[in-house]
Amino acid sequence: SLILSLLFAIGLYLFPNTYFFEKGLISNLILAAVTLIPLPQLEGLAIFFGSRLLYLSAWIILALTAILLLSQTFIGLIITITVGLIALFVFYMTSTTK
């Protein structure tokens, strides 16, 4: 959901004031926030009871990503893409698959 909102933010930066990209960005950020709510059948419940620190960091990451993407600035997009790529690299390096 955050990756899709990043793609919508790039489209909104390239084509400003486009209804499709604007609503796509906002709806994906709302979807990411609703998914983190600890209700049954949502990932937020497993994250909340699995690790409270991970749950809190997920909300902080979501809030920072939303602020950077909704600012619709070039530096916000660059920071979000850079942090996302670093997180992806760390995730792939730390995951153990045998």
Secondary structure as a PSIPRED ss2 file (coil, helix, strand):
# PSIPRED VFORMAT (PSIPRED V4.0)

   1 S C   1.000  0.000  0.000
   2 L H   0.000  1.000  0.000
   3 I H   0.000  1.000  0.000
   4 L H   0.000  1.000  0.000
   5 S H   0.000  1.000  0.000
   6 L H   0.000  1.000  0.000
   7 L H   0.000  1.000  0.000
   8 F H   0.000  1.000  0.000
   9 A H   0.000  1.000  0.000
  10 I H   0.000  1.000  0.000
  11 G H   0.000  1.000  0.000
  12 L H   0.000  1.000  0.000
  13 Y H   0.000  1.000  0.000
  14 L H   0.000  1.000  0.000
  15 F C   1.000  0.000  0.000
  16 P C   1.000  0.000  0.000
  17 N C   1.000  0.000  0.000
  18 T C   1.000  0.000  0.000
  19 Y H   0.000  1.000  0.000
  20 F H   0.000  1.000  0.000
  21 F H   0.000  1.000  0.000
  22 E H   0.000  1.000  0.000
  23 K H   0.000  1.000  0.000
  24 G H   0.000  1.000  0.000
  25 L H   0.000  1.000  0.000
  26 I H   0.000  1.000  0.000
  27 S H   0.000  1.000  0.000
  28 N H   0.000  1.000  0.000
  29 L H   0.000  1.000  0.000
  30 I H   0.000  1.000  0.000
  31 L H   0.000  1.000  0.000
  32 A H   0.000  1.000  0.000
  33 A H   0.000  1.000  0.000
  34 V H   0.000  1.000  0.000
  35 T H   0.000  1.000  0.000
  36 L C   1.000  0.000  0.000
  37 I C   1.000  0.000  0.000
  38 P C   1.000  0.000  0.000
  39 L C   1.000  0.000  0.000
  40 P C   1.000  0.000  0.000
  41 Q C   1.000  0.000  0.000
  42 L C   1.000  0.000  0.000
  43 E H   0.000  1.000  0.000
  44 G H   0.000  1.000  0.000
  45 L H   0.000  1.000  0.000
  46 A H   0.000  1.000  0.000
  47 I H   0.000  1.000  0.000
  48 F H   0.000  1.000  0.000
  49 F H   0.000  1.000  0.000
  50 G H   0.000  1.000  0.000
  51 S C   1.000  0.000  0.000
  52 R H   0.000  1.000  0.000
  53 L H   0.000  1.000  0.000
  54 L H   0.000  1.000  0.000
  55 Y H   0.000  1.000  0.000
  56 L H   0.000  1.000  0.000
  57 S H   0.000  1.000  0.000
  58 A H   0.000  1.000  0.000
  59 W H   0.000  1.000  0.000
  60 I H   0.000  1.000  0.000
  61 I H   0.000  1.000  0.000
  62 L H   0.000  1.000  0.000
  63 A H   0.000  1.000  0.000
  64 L H   0.000  1.000  0.000
  65 T H   0.000  1.000  0.000
  66 A H   0.000  1.000  0.000
  67 I H   0.000  1.000  0.000
  68 L H   0.000  1.000  0.000
  69 L H   0.000  1.000  0.000
  70 L H   0.000  1.000  0.000
  71 S C   1.000  0.000  0.000
  72 Q C   1.000  0.000  0.000
  73 T C   1.000  0.000  0.000
  74 F H   0.000  1.000  0.000
  75 I H   0.000  1.000  0.000
  76 G H   0.000  1.000  0.000
  77 L H   0.000  1.000  0.000
  78 I H   0.000  1.000  0.000
  79 I H   0.000  1.000  0.000
  80 T H   0.000  1.000  0.000
  81 I H   0.000  1.000  0.000
  82 T H   0.000  1.000  0.000
  83 V H   0.000  1.000  0.000
  84 G H   0.000  1.000  0.000
  85 L H   0.000  1.000  0.000
  86 I H   0.000  1.000  0.000
  87 A H   0.000  1.000  0.000
  88 L H   0.000  1.000  0.000
  89 F H   0.000  1.000  0.000
  90 V H   0.000  1.000  0.000
  91 F H   0.000  1.000  0.000
  92 Y H   0.000  1.000  0.000
  93 M H   0.000  1.000  0.000
  94 T H   0.000  1.000  0.000
  95 S C   1.000  0.000  0.000
  96 T C   1.000  0.000  0.000
  97 T C   1.000  0.000  0.000
  98 K C   1.000  0.000  0.000
